[in-house]
C-alpha cells in the first residue's frame, strides 16, 4: 500500500505516538523546528523547560516513575552538553530514556559547523546506544530500536541525533509496531539453587536495588520476604522498593548507613542481591562486600549479563529482569526460617532506634530541629507522597528519617548529580498531579536548577520545595574539615532570599527560622499547592555547623586536628 509523503519531523512524532509517548520534555531549538511543528498537531504534551539539564532530569524522573522511556528534545551543541548530565544520571541509575538532539544538516557535517558535535563520541560511554538518523525513511526503524534498547535488559538512555535537513526531507514510509521490552528469566535450576543456598543460611539478607522494577515485582518480592521471614535492605536511593513501615524492611545500604546494619551486611552468610549493580555507594567503597571475592555467599541477580561478574565473582549469578525473578521467588515453597526469624525483628528495632532524634538536637538549643522537620512532614503528608532530592548532606535527613511508602515514592539520583531534586519534583507533579510531591534541596543544589520553578508555575505543578539553607556547599565543607581542618576554601555561598525569589516566580514562598514555625508553614505550602495548583517553597535557615545527624563541623574539625597532632 502506498504510504503518504511526510516530513522527517512528522514521521518522528508519528513514531513517538506508535510507541505510546504522551509527554516529552525539552528546550526548543532551531535545529529541530520541524519536530516542534509536528508536535503542534499531536496529542503529545511538550513540557517547555528553562535549561536542558532540567529537561533531561525531568525525562529521567518520568522514566523512573512510569518504567517507560522518558523523552527529551534539545538542540545541538550547547543544548546537548547541558543535557548530558541527565544522560549520565539515567545510565548510572538504570533509567529508560531517549534524548533527541537537533544536529547540523548533512551538507555541513564534519566541517565543525556552528554548534556541531559528533554525538557518537560525546555520549559513547554514557548511553546504551548513540546513533544519527541520516535518512527520513529510516526514522521508524531507528525509533523502534531506540525504545527497544532503552527498555530491555538493564534499562538506560539512548541518544539519537537528528540532522536538520533530514527532518525537513519528505519520505514515504510505513510506521512500525509498538516496541516490546525483553527481559531474561531465571532457569528452574537457578531458582532451586537459590532455595538451597538460603536453606543452608543462618544470617541471610535480601538487598534490593537497580532499575526495571514495577509494582507487581515489588508485591511479589514482599510476599517472598514475608513467607520466608527474610530481612530486606535497599540499596542507595532505592529505598522505595519496599514500604519502609513493613516489618521486614531493615534499612538502606548506602551513604550514612546504620552501623548496626553495616555489621549485619558484613556478617551475613548469604546475600541475595536482586537488581543492584553493587556499586561504590551501596558497598561502602567495596568494603561491606569485599571485591572481587565476597566473604559472604553472594547471589547476584541483574538484568544485564555484562554486569554479572564485572566486579563481584558471585557464587550464583542470574541474568533476569526483576518481574521475572520475583514472580518465581514468590511461587517458591517457603523455607524453614527458624535459624534467622528472630533476627528480623532485631534488625527492625535497630533501624527504629537509628531513626530516633539524633544527639545534636537533644539538648534543645538549636532553633531549628531538622529531625522535627522530617517528623512533621511524615505526620502531615499521605503515605504515597513522592519525595525527591539531589545530592548533598541535606539529603541525609530524608534518607535516614523519612519512611518511604513503597513504589514509587522516592526520586533521587544514584549518580550523585546535584540539581536533580527540583526538576524531578516538578516532573513528578506533572506526571501524577493527584499525589503530594515534596522536594528536598540544599541551597547549592537549588541554585543549579531552581529556574525550573518557572516550569512548575507554567504547568500548574503544585510541588512543595524545601530549601535547606546553610550558606555553604556542606558536603565539601565537611570533607574539608576532615582532611584540611580550619582551611575553608571554595565552599562558602552568598544566597538570594529564596522565599522572595519564589514569590517573584509566582509561587508561594516563606522563610522558617525555628522548629515551631515549620508545621504551620508546611500546612500553608500544601494548601497553596493543592488549592491553587501552584508550587510553594519553604526556606529553612539554620546553623551550618549542624552538618549531619551524627556530627557537627566543630567536632569533625576537632577530631581531625587531634588525629593530626597524634601523628
Buried (B, 14 or more C-beta within 10 A) or exposed (E): EEEEEBBBBBBBBBBBBBBEBBBBBBBBBEBBBBBBBBBEEBEBEBBEBBBBBBBBBBBBBBBBBBBBBBBBBBBBBBBBBBBBBBBBBBBBBBBBBBBBBBBBBBEBBEEEBEBBBBBBEBBEEBBBBBBBBBBBBBBBBBBBBBBBBBBBBBBBBBBBBBBBBBBBBEBEBEBBEEBEBEBBBBEEEBBEBBBEBBBEBEBBBBBBBBBBBBEBBBBBBBBBBBBBBBBBBBBBBBBBBBBBEBBBBBBBBBBBBBEBBBEBBBEBBBBBBBBBBBBBBBBBEBEBBEBEEBEBBBBBBBBBBEBBEEBBBBBBBBBBBBBBBBBBBBEBEEBEBEBBEEBBBEBBEBBEEBBEEBEBBEEEEBBBBBBBBBBBBEEBBEBBBBBBBBBBBBBBBBBBBBBBBBBBBBBBBBBBBBBBBBBBBBBBBBBBEEBBBBBBBBBBBBBBBBBBBBBBBBBBBBBBBBBBBBBBBBBBBBEBBBEEBEEEEEBEBEBBEBBEBBBEBBBBBBBBEEBEBBBEBBEBBBEBBEEBBBBBBBBBBBBBBBBBBBBBBEBBBEBBEEEEEEE
